[in-house]
Amino acid sequence: MQRNTLLLILAAFVLLGGAAIVAQTMTTSTSVSTDDGTRIEAPGATVERDSEKTRIQAPGVDITVPREKNGD
């Protein structure tokens, strides 16, 4: 009886460990990089750039940065 219990506990740990590894590899994180070296790592992040501004959006975050007048 003790051997069966030990095998059952060991099997449970193996299954839980395998599930944790699968869950960790399946999580998606968004990484956004731009040409000038800006890097953003956040789930659901988006970066929109146009001639007037750069806008960064993520859950709970909305940042708009205007372009400098000298064209940078």
C-alpha positions in Angstrom: 0.0 0.0 0.0 2.8 2.4 0.8 4.5 1.7 -2.5 1.3 2.5 -4.4 0.8 5.7 -2.5 4.4 6.8 -3.2 4.0 6.0 -6.9 0.7 8.0 -7.0 2.4 11.0 -5.4 5.3 10.8 -7.8 3.0 10.6 -10.8 1.1 13.6 -9.5 4.4 15.6 -9.2 5.4 14.6 -12.7 2.1 15.6 -14.2 2.0 19.0 -12.3 5.6 19.7 -13.3 4.9 18.9 -17.0 1.8 21.1 -16.9 3.8 24.0 -15.4 6.5 23.6 -18.1 3.8 23.6 -20.9 2.0 26.6 -19.4 5.3 28.5 -19.2 6.3 27.9 -22.8 2.8 28.7 -24.1 2.5 32.1 -22.5 2.9 34.8 -25.1 4.6 38.0 -24.3 4.8 40.8 -26.8 8.1 42.4 -27.5 8.1 45.4 -29.7 11.5 46.8 -31.0 12.0 49.9 -33.2 14.9 50.8 -35.5 16.2 53.4 -33.1 16.6 50.9 -30.2 13.4 51.4 -28.3 12.2 48.0 -26.8 8.9 47.4 -25.1 8.0 44.1 -23.5 4.4 43.9 -22.5 1.5 41.5 -23.3 -0.7 43.2 -25.8 1.6 46.1 -26.5 1.4 48.0 -29.8 3.5 50.9 -31.2 2.1 53.1 -33.9 4.4 55.7 -35.6 3.5 58.4 -38.1 5.0 61.7 -39.2 3.5 63.6 -36.2 3.8 61.2 -33.2 4.6 57.8 -31.7 1.9 56.1 -29.7 2.5 53.2 -27.4 -0.5 51.2 -26.1 -0.7 48.3 -23.7 -3.3 47.3 -21.1 -3.5 50.2 -18.7 -1.0 52.3 -20.7 -1.5 54.8 -23.5 1.5 57.1 -24.2 1.7 59.6 -27.1 5.0 61.2 -27.8 5.1 64.1 -30.4 7.9 64.2 -32.9 10.6 66.9 -32.5 10.3 69.8 -34.9 13.8 69.2 -36.4 12.6 65.9 -37.9 14.0 63.4 -35.4 
